[in-house]
Amino acid sequence: MNYTAPMLTLPATAEAFGTPSSAQAWLLNGTPLGLAALLLVAGALADAHGRRRVFLLGTLALGVTTALGAFAGTTALFTAARIAQGAASAAILAGSLGLLADAYPSGRDRIRATGVWGASVSAGIALGPLLAAVLSLADWRLAYLALGAATLATAVTGARTLTPPRTGGGGDPASTPTGSGGGPAPSPERTADTLAPERTANAPAPSPGRTADAPASSPAGRAGGGGRPDLAGATTLALALGALLTALTLGRDGWLRPAVGVLLLASAVLLALFVAVERRRKDPMIDLGLLRRPAFRASTVGALFTGLAVIGLFSVLPSLLMRGQGVAPLAAAGLFVLWSGTSFVVALQARRLAGRISAPYQLALGFVLSAAGVLPLLGTVDAPAVPWPRLMAGLVVAGAGSGLLNAALPRLAVDSVPPERAAMGSGANNTARYIGSAAGVALMLALSATDPDTAFAASAALALAGAALTVAGSPRR
């Protein structure tokens, strides 16, 4: 919800801050920039120091920074608050999916759990703009105050219901997989990582390999090394992404300008430096050797193109409709809910595809449906009147594709890496997604400045490219 709220408040926020159109991409891109820069660090820290701990700290930080964003008075301060919210969200995403991987190690339970996780993402995406549209009728700042308060309440609830790990003498995790009193270790569904407030004092303790806050010395907690933050890698990645976003933002005023070329070159150099830093570290925030795994490559490419083709376009679509067709904020929010609501329902039902097609092919199907849904949107922004049937039909088809993507990506992210690297796998997957979404937002805003149909066509083409790349070298089942 926090991620998508600015989609409906963008016109009011830009007017309040006096933000020029060439800089409005930053009002949307603050959060994905913070996410992309710190997700890998958060994944390594979650693996090393405890997924429950990282998740709760991230939730607390998100609540505070979201509330602070409501009091920003300039574009720079609001963007800074959104970047901080992205950093906090990185801890939440890496910790939550790592908790899921611990609680549901494999099989149909994991498929169901990751499907619910993906559906929850879709639900949040849908409700964020709807909440923002309703509250912005009074003041756009109320949306961020409400989201901040709700997130702080979630942090309090999580601290009470996510059970800390049991420890043996001396404070280290017990070395035996049996519970207290010699009882058997619980099933994954009953681990400390699940919301189990009903567990009694006599219930068996969780297995040390499945605790919510297993330290780096345990199999569930090891992340390649000592768990120290890879600040050099995070810095080079953030600078590379910042240079890329700035280049795409300036591109709307002319792609052949020298500044655009210099920034693109700087982004490429910084990305190469990031790769060099990660290869030299003994405990990198991402093990580049994982890219030799076809499933991990498919997961990373799928996430990147989901951001570029899907999130990038639909992040700016409400603003395009409000400005181009004069659609009211509530109506634009309703259209967005149609897309994301369809995504929510499809993500919940996508588990029925498990065993029939592999996750990479499910991603490809999602990309194809997304492209098929975007094509009917051509001409809708500049039409004399809103072509409601065509617009709504396209949103439903594209929403179905988004649902398949949201269900497959988290499952593939944790299935494609060793269990002890689950949080790293989720961090890498989400980093790719938010790098793509940040670049996609900047690109779609730049392309739509002259002709919205150019942005629609680019989204469809990128989706088809994503479909082709995710199935390259992947098994059908």
C-alpha positions in Angstrom: 0.0 0.0 0.0 2.8 2.4 0.9 4.5 1.7 -2.5 1.5 2.5 -4.6 -0.1 5.3 -2.7 1.8 8.0 -4.6 0.2 6.9 -7.9 -3.0 8.7 -6.9 -1.4 11.5 -4.9 1.1 12.4 -7.6 -0.8 15.4 -9.1 -1.6 16.9 -5.7 1.9 16.3 -4.3 3.6 17.8 -7.3 1.3 20.9 -7.1 2.0 21.3 -3.4 5.8 21.1 -3.8 5.8 22.9 -7.2 7.6 19.9 -8.7 8.3 20.4 -12.4 7.1 17.6 -14.7 10.7 16.6 -15.5 11.3 15.8 -11.8 8.1 14.1 -10.9 9.6 10.7 -11.5 11.5 11.1 -8.2 8.2 11.4 -6.3 7.4 7.9 -7.4 10.9 6.5 -7.5 12.2 7.2 -4.0 10.9 4.0 -2.5 12.1 1.6 -5.3 15.5 3.3 -5.2 15.8 2.5 -1.5 14.5 -1.0 -2.0 16.9 -1.8 -4.8 19.9 -0.4 -3.0 19.4 -2.3 0.3 17.4 -5.4 -0.4 20.5 -7.5 -0.9 22.1 -6.1 2.3 18.8 -6.8 4.1 18.7 -10.4 2.8 22.3 -11.1 4.0 21.5 -9.5 7.4 18.3 -11.5 7.8 20.1 -14.8 7.0 22.9 -13.9 9.4 21.1 -12.2 12.3 17.6 -13.5 12.2 14.7 -13.0 9.9 12.2 -12.1 12.6 14.5 -9.4 14.0 15.1 -7.8 10.6 11.4 -8.0 9.7 10.3 -6.3 12.9 12.9 -3.6 12.8 12.0 -2.9 9.1 8.3 -2.6 10.0 9.0 -0.2 12.8 11.2 2.0 10.6 8.7 2.0 7.8 5.9 3.2 10.1 8.1 6.1 11.4 9.4 7.2 8.0 6.0 7.0 6.3 4.5 9.3 9.0 7.5 11.7 8.6 6.9 11.9 4.8 3.5 13.4 5.5 5.2 16.5 6.9 7.7 17.0 4.0 7.5 20.5 2.5 9.7 20.1 -0.6 10.3 17.6 -3.4 13.8 16.8 -2.0 12.5 16.1 1.6 9.6 13.9 0.3 11.9 12.0 -1.9 14.4 11.5 1.0 11.6 10.1 3.1 10.5 7.8 0.4 14.0 6.5 -0.1 14.1 5.8 3.7 10.8 4.0 3.4 12.3 1.9 0.6 15.2 1.0 2.8 12.8 -0.1 5.6 10.7 -2.0 3.1 13.8 -3.9 2.0 14.1 -5.3 5.5 10.4 -6.3 5.5 10.5 -8.1 2.2 13.8 -9.9 2.8 12.7 -11.0 6.3 9.2 -12.0 5.4 10.0 -14.3 2.5 12.9 -15.7 4.5 10.4 -16.5 7.3 8.1 -18.2 4.8 11.0 -20.3 3.5 11.7 -21.5 7.0 8.1 -22.2 7.9 7.4 -24.1 4.7 10.6 -25.8 3.5 9.2 -27.4 0.3 6.2 -29.0 -1.3 2.6 -27.9 -1.8 2.5 -26.0 1.5 5.3 -23.7 0.3 3.4 -23.3 -3.0 0.3 -22.3 -1.1 2.2 -20.0 1.2 4.1 -18.2 -1.5 0.8 -17.9 -3.5 -0.8 -16.2 -0.5 2.3 -13.9 -0.2 2.0 -12.9 -3.8 -1.7 -12.4 -3.4 -1.0 -10.1 -0.4 1.3 -8.1 -2.6 -1.5 -7.7 -5.1 -4.0 -6.7 -2.4 -1.6 -4.1 -1.1 -1.0 -2.7 -4.6 -4.8 -2.4 -5.0 -5.6 -0.9 -1.7 -2.9 1.7 -1.6 -4.2 4.0 -4.4 -7.8 3.4 -3.2 -6.9 4.6 0.3 -4.9 7.5 -1.1 -7.8 8.6 -3.4 -10.3 8.6 -0.6 -8.1 10.5 1.9 -6.8 12.9 -0.6 -10.3 14.3 -1.0 -9.5 16.0 2.3 -5.6 16.2 2.2 -3.1 14.0 0.4 -0.9 14.0 3.5 -3.6 12.0 5.4 -2.8 8.9 3.3 0.8 8.8 4.6 -0.3 9.4 8.2 -2.8 6.6 8.0 -0.3 4.2 6.5 2.4 5.1 9.0 0.0 4.4 11.9 -1.1 1.1 10.4 2.5 0.0 9.9 3.4 0.8 13.5 0.4 -1.2 14.7 1.7 -4.1 12.5 5.1 -3.9 14.2 3.5 -4.1 17.6 1.4 -7.1 16.6 4.4 -8.9 15.0 6.5 -8.4 18.1 3.8 -10.1 20.1 2.9 -13.0 17.7 6.1 -13.9 16.0 7.7 -16.1 18.7 11.4 -15.6 19.3 13.7 -18.6 18.9 14.2 -21.0 21.8 17.8 -21.3 23.0 19.7 -23.8 25.0 22.1 -23.1 27.9 24.4 -20.2 27.3 22.0 -18.5 24.8 23.0 -20.5 21.8 20.5 -22.5 19.8 20.0 -26.0 21.1 22.1 -28.4 19.1 19.5 -31.1 19.0 16.4 -31.1 16.7 14.1 -32.3 19.5 11.8 -30.1 21.5 11.8 -29.3 25.2 11.4 -32.4 27.3 12.8 -34.5 24.6 9.7 -34.2 22.4 10.0 -34.3 18.6 10.7 -31.2 16.6 7.5 -29.6 15.2 6.4 -29.7 11.6 7.2 -26.6 9.5 3.7 -25.4 9.9 4.3 -25.1 13.6 7.7 -23.4 13.7 8.5 -20.2 15.5 8.2 -18.3 12.3 4.5 -18.7 11.9 1.9 -16.7 13.7 1.1 -19.1 16.5 0.0 -17.2 19.6 -1.9 -20.3 20.7 1.3 -22.3 21.4 1.3 -23.4 25.0 4.3 -23.5 27.4 4.4 -27.2 27.1 4.6 -27.3 23.3 7.8 -28.6 21.7 10.5 -26.1 20.9 11.3 -25.4 17.3 14.1 -27.1 15.6 17.3 -24.9 15.5 17.4 -25.2 11.8 14.0 -23.6 11.5 14.1 -20.8 14.1 13.0 -17.3 13.2 16.2 -15.7 14.4 18.8 -18.4 13.8 22.3 -16.8 13.9 24.8 -17.0 11.2 26.4 -20.1 12.7 23.3 -22.2 12.1 22.3 -23.7 8.7 19.3 -21.4 8.6 21.2 -18.3 9.3 24.4 -18.5 7.3 24.8 -16.0 4.6 28.0 -16.6 3.0 30.1 -15.3 5.8 30.1 -13.1 8.9 27.0 -11.2 8.1 28.7 -7.8 8.0 26.9 -5.3 5.8 28.4 -5.0 2.3 28.4 -1.2 2.3 30.8 -1.0 -0.7 28.4 -3.2 -2.8 25.3 -1.3 -1.6 26.9 2.0 -2.3 28.0 1.2 -5.9 24.6 -0.4 -6.7 22.7 2.7 -5.3 24.9 5.1 -7.3 24.5 3.0 -10.5 20.8 3.0 -10.1 20.7 6.7 -9.3 22.7 7.5 -12.4 20.4 5.4 -14.5 17.2 7.0 -13.1 18.6 10.5 -13.6 19.5 9.6 -17.2 16.0 8.3 -17.9 14.4 11.3 -16.2 16.4 13.7 -18.3 15.7 11.7 -21.4 12.2 13.1 -21.7 13.8 16.4 -22.7 16.1 14.8 -25.4 17.7 11.4 -25.4 20.8 12.6 -27.4 21.8 15.2 -24.8 25.4 14.8 -23.6 24.3 14.6 -20.0 22.1 11.6 -20.7 25.0 9.7 -22.4 27.4 10.5 -19.6 25.0 9.3 -16.9 24.2 6.1 -18.8 28.0 5.5 -19.1 28.5 6.2 -15.4 25.7 3.8 -14.5 27.4 1.0 -16.6 30.8 1.7 -15.0 29.3 1.6 -11.5 27.5 -1.6 -12.2 30.7 -3.2 -13.4 32.4 -1.9 -10.2 29.6 -3.5 -8.2 30.2 -6.9 -9.8 33.9 -6.5 -9.1 33.3 -5.7 -5.5 31.0 -8.7 -5.0 33.5 -11.1 -6.6 36.3 -10.0 -4.3 34.3 -10.2 -1.1 34.3 -13.4 1.0 30.8 -12.6 2.2 29.0 -10.8 -0.7 25.5 -9.6 -0.4 24.8 -11.7 -3.5 26.7 -14.8 -4.5 27.2 -14.2 -8.2 27.8 -17.9 -8.6 24.0 -18.4 -8.2 23.6 -17.0 -11.7 24.9 -20.3 -13.0 21.6 -21.9 -11.9 19.0 -21.7 -14.7 16.2 -21.3 -12.2 17.9 -18.4 -10.4 18.5 -16.7 -13.7 14.9 -17.1 -14.7 13.8 -15.7 -11.3 16.1 -12.7 -11.6 15.2 -11.9 -15.2 11.5 -12.4 -14.5 11.6 -10.0 -11.6 13.6 -7.4 -13.6 11.1 -7.4 -16.5 8.1 -7.5 -14.1 9.4 -4.1 -12.9 10.2 -2.7 -16.3 7.1 -3.9 -18.2 4.4 -4.2 -15.6 5.0 -2.1 -12.5 6.6 0.7 -14.5 3.6 1.2 -16.7 0.8 0.7 -14.1 2.6 3.0 -11.7 1.9 5.9 -14.0 -1.3 4.8 -15.7 -3.6 6.5 -13.1 -1.8 9.8 -13.5 -2.0 9.5 -17.3 -5.8 8.9 -17.2 -6.4 11.7 -14.7 -4.4 14.2 -16.8 -5.3 13.0 -20.3 -9.0 12.1 -19.8 -9.8 14.1 -16.7 -10.7 10.9 -14.9 -11.5 11.6 -11.2 -9.1 10.2 -8.6 -11.7 7.8 -7.2 -12.5 6.5 -10.7 -8.8 6.1 -11.5 -8.4 4.2 -8.2 -11.3 2.0 -9.2 -9.7 1.2 -12.5 -6.4 0.4 -10.7 -8.3 -1.9 -8.3 -9.8 -3.7 -11.3 -6.3 -4.5 -12.5 -4.7 -5.3 -9.1 -7.9 -7.1 -7.8 -7.8 -9.4 -10.7 -4.1 -9.9 -10.0 -5.0 -10.8 -6.4 -7.5 -13.4 -7.3 -5.4 -15.0 -10.0 -2.3 -15.2 -7.6 -4.4 -17.1 -5.1 -5.6 -19.6 -7.7 -2.2 -20.0 -9.4 -1.2 -22.8 -7.1 -3.4 -25.0 -9.3 -0.8 -24.7 -12.0 1.9 -26.3 -9.8 3.0 -29.6 -11.3 1.5 -28.8 -14.7 4.0 -26.1 -15.8 7.2 -25.0 -14.2 7.6 -21.6 -12.5 9.6 -20.1 -15.4 6.9 -21.0 -17.9 4.3 -19.6 -15.5 6.2 -16.4 -15.6 6.3 -16.4 -19.4 2.5 -16.9 -19.5 2.1 -14.0 -17.1 4.2 -11.8 -19.4 2.2 -12.8 -22.5 -1.1 -12.0 -20.7 0.3 -8.7 -19.5 1.3 -7.7 -23.1 -2.1 -8.9 -24.4 -3.9 -6.7 -21.8 -1.8 -3.6 -22.5 -2.3 -3.6 -26.3 -6.1 -2.7 -26.0 -5.0 0.4 -23.9 -3.5 2.0 -27.1 -5.5 5.1 -27.9 -7.4 5.2 -24.6 -5.6 8.3 -23.1 -6.0 10.5 -26.2 -9.5 9.3 -27.3 -12.3 11.9 -27.4 -14.1 10.0 -24.7 -12.9 7.2 -22.4 -13.5 3.8 -24.1 -14.5 2.1 -20.9 -15.2 -1.4 -22.2 -11.9 -1.7 -24.0 -10.0 -0.1 -21.1 -11.6 -2.4 -18.5 -11.1 -5.6 -20.6 -7.4 -4.8 -21.1 -7.0 -4.2 -17.3 -8.6 -7.5 -16.5 -6.3 -9.5 -18.9 -3.2 -7.6 -17.7 -4.2 -8.2 -14.1 -4.4 -11.9 -14.7 -0.9 -11.8 -16.1 0.3 -9.8 -13.1 -1.2 -12.4 -10.7 0.7 -15.2 -12.4 3.9 -13.2 -12.0 3.3 -12.4 -8.4 2.6 -16.0 -7.5 5.5 -17.5 -9.4 8.3 -15.1 -8.5 8.5 -15.6 -4.7 8.3 -19.4 -5.1 11.1 -19.4 -7.7 13.1 -17.0 -5.7 13.5 -19.4 -2.7 13.3 -22.7 -4.6 16.3 -21.6 -6.9 18.8 -21.2 -4.0 20.0 -23.5 -1.2 17.9 -23.3 2.0 20.5 -21.3 3.9 20.5 -18.7 1.2 16.7 -18.2 1.2 16.7 -14.6 2.3 19.6 -13.8 -0.1 17.5 -15.3 -2.9 14.4 -13.3 -2.0 16.6 -10.2 -1.7 18.1 -10.7 -5.1 14.7 -11.3 -6.7 13.1 -8.2 -5.2 16.2 -6.1 -5.9 15.8 -7.0 -9.6 12.1 -6.2 -9.4 12.6 -2.8 -7.9 15.5 -1.9 -10.2 13.2 -2.7 -13.0 10.3 -0.8 -11.6 12.3 2.3 -10.8 13.8 2.3 -14.3 10.3 1.4 -15.8 8.6 4.4 -14.0 11.2 6.8 -15.3 11.1 5.3 -18.8 7.3 5.3 -19.0 7.0 8.9 -17.8 9.6 10.0 -20.3 7.9 8.1 -23.2 4.4 9.3 -22.3 5.5 12.9 -22.2 5.0 13.1 -26.0 2.7 10.2 -26.7 1.2 7.8 -24.1 0.8 5.1 -26.8 4.6 4.9 -27.0 4.7 3.9 -23.3 2.0 1.3 -23.9 3.8 -0.2 -26.9 7.1 -0.2 -24.9 5.5 -2.0 -22.0 4.1 -4.7 -24.3 7.4 -5.2 -26.1 9.3 -5.5 -22.8 6.8 -8.0 -21.5 7.2 -10.2 -24.5 11.0 -10.0 -24.2 10.7 -11.0 -20.6 8.6 -14.0 -21.6 11.3 -15.2 -24.0 14.2 -14.7 -21.7 12.6 -16.4 -18.6 12.0 -19.7 -20.5 15.4 -19.8 -22.2 17.1 -23.0 -20.9 14.3 -23.7 -18.4 12.4 -27.0 -18.1 8.7 -27.1 -18.9 8.0 -28.9 -15.6 
